[in-house]
Amino acid sequence: MGGDTRSDGGIGRDGKGRRVSKGRTIIEYVVLAFVAVAVALLIQAFLVKPYRIPSASMENTLLIGDRVLVDRISWRFSQPERGDIVVFHPPFDGPVLIKRVIGLPGDGVSLSGGYVYINGRRLVEPYVRRVAGRQEPSEPFSNGLPWSLQEPYTVPAGSYFVMGDNRTDSGDSREFGPIKRGQFVGRAFAKYWPPGRIGATD
């Protein structure tokens, strides 16, 4: 007699026509959301982590507000190389920093005429910020510490000498010394924001 107007009591149908309770559907969505968050956290913890550039110390390679992706796994199988852009925990209480590896363990690092020398040979550095078409000079710090590069400095075993590409506005190993291997978070390999700057970091 006429159409059936009774409620189905919270029962719907899935894509195959099977009857599924609405309560079960909500639980599935919650579980899926939880799994998605867990996977994202695991990826950040062990594989790739996003990082926002907070200062001008890496200009013009990286600008304030740029967002980069940091590879956290490749160094489990290899060592940092000269020229790598690295995120690391500084040897003082503060947030992680991002700089470029200049000196490897055992390297003799020195400055002359505004240029960096490694083991007596001038280092070619096309990434150093340029002003009016000229590369900014790399100058020593005046803190009197062994790594200030007022004098040649030998990087200790298991450590790395890092500097910002903006040599006149970068607190780096000239200020706080070399960075130990265990302080590295990973290698920045790509810019993903803003859209107009998407691409490799180096």
N, C-alpha and C positions, 0 to 999 in steps of 0.2 A: 504494500500500500504506500505509494509515493516514495520519495527518495529517503535514504537513510541519513539522518542528521545527527547521529550519535558521535560524540568525541571518541577518538581512538586512544585516549588515555596517555598521550605523550609518545605515541608510536609513529615513526615515520618510515620511509623506505630509503635504502642506500642505492648506489648507482646500478646495482644488479636486481633491484626490485625487492630485495629482502627487507623485512621489517626490522627497524633499529630504534631503540629507545633514545629520546632526546637527552636523557641523563648520561647515557653512554657516550653520545657524541661530544658532549661538553668535556667529559673526562679525557677523551681522546685528544681534544684540542689542547687541554692543559698539559697532558703528557708530551705532546709534540712540541709545545712551546718550551717546556722544561728541557727537553733533549736538545733543541736548537740553541738555547742559552748555554747549556753544558758544552756542546761542541764548539761554540764560539769562544768560550773561556779556555778550553783545551788548546784550540788553535793559537790563541794569544799567548798562552803559557809556554808552549813548546815549539810552535812553528813560525808564525808571523804575527807581529804586534804593530799596531798603528802608533804613530808618535807625532806630536805637533811641535813645530819649530818655534821656540819662545823668544829668540833673540836674533840680533843681526850678526852674530859671530861667524856664520857660514855664508854670508853674502859674497858674491851674487849667485852662488850655486844653490843655496836654499834661503828663502826669504821668510821673514816673520809671518807666521800664520800658515805656511806650507804644511801639508801633512804628508808624512812618508810612511812606507812600510818597512819594517825591520825584520830581516831574516834571522831567526833564532836557532836554526838547526844546522846549517852548513858547517859552522865552526866545530861541530862535534866530530867532524871528519877531516878538518883542515885547520890551518892557522891564518890569522889576519895577515893581510898583505899591505905593503906600502901603497897609499892612495885610497884605501878603503875608507868610506865614511862610516863611523862607528858610534853607537849609543853605549854609554857606560856609566857606572856608578863612580862618582868622583871620590878622591881620597879624603873627603871631608863630609860633614853632615849637610846634605842638600839633595835636590832633585837630580835625575839623570841628565847627562849632557850629551851633545853630539858634536864631534870634531872629525878630523881626517888623520889617519895614521901617516906619520912622516918618517919616524925612525923605528927600526925593528930591533929586537934584542941583539946587543953587541955592537950596534952601529955607533960610529962617532958622528955626532951632530954639531954643526958649527954655523955661524953666520959671517958673511963678508959682503960688503957693498950692498946690503939689503936683500941678499939672496941666501937660501939655505944650501948648505953643503953636507953631503953624506959621505963619510970616509974620504974626505978631501975632494970629492967631485960635486960640481954644482948640480942641484936637483932641478929638473925641468918641471915647472908647476903652472900649467896653463889655467888651472882652476882658481888661482889667487885673484882676489878682486882687483879690477883695473879701474883707475880714475884718470880721466882725460887721455885715455888710450895707453896709459902706462901702468905696469904692475905695481901695486903698493909694496913698499919695502917691508921686509921681515926684520924686525928690530929686537934686540935683547930686552928683557925686563930688568928693572933696576932694583930687584929685591935682594940681590947679593947671594942668592941660593945657587947651588951647583948647577941646577938645570935651567937657570935663567938665560943661558947661552951668551952671557958676557964673555965666557971662555968656552972652548970646545967641551962637549959633554958626551960621555959614553953611556948608552942606554943599558941598564942592568939586564941580566938574563931573566927571561920570563916577563919582561915589561916592554911597553911601547911608548914612543914619544908622539903625542897628538897635538895638532894645531888647528885653529880655525882658518877658513879661507879668507876671512876678513882680518888680515894680520894686525891692523891698527885698532881693532875693537874686539879682541878675543882673549878671554881668560882661558889659558890652556896649559900644556905641560911646562911652558916657560914660567908659569906662576905656581902651579901645584905639583909639578913633577911628573914622572912617567906613570903610566897606568898598567897595573898588573893584569895578566891574562884573565884571571878570575873575576875582574871587575866589569868585563864587557857583557853587555846585554845581547848585542847582535850587530849585524851590518845593514845599514839603510841602503835599499836597492832601487826604490821607486817612489816617485811623487804621485799621489792620487788626488790631491786637492790643493788649490782650486782647479776646476776643469781645464782652464787655459794653460796650466803648468804640468799636466800629466805627462809622465815620462820617467826615464832613468835618472838617478841622482847624480851620476858623474858623466 
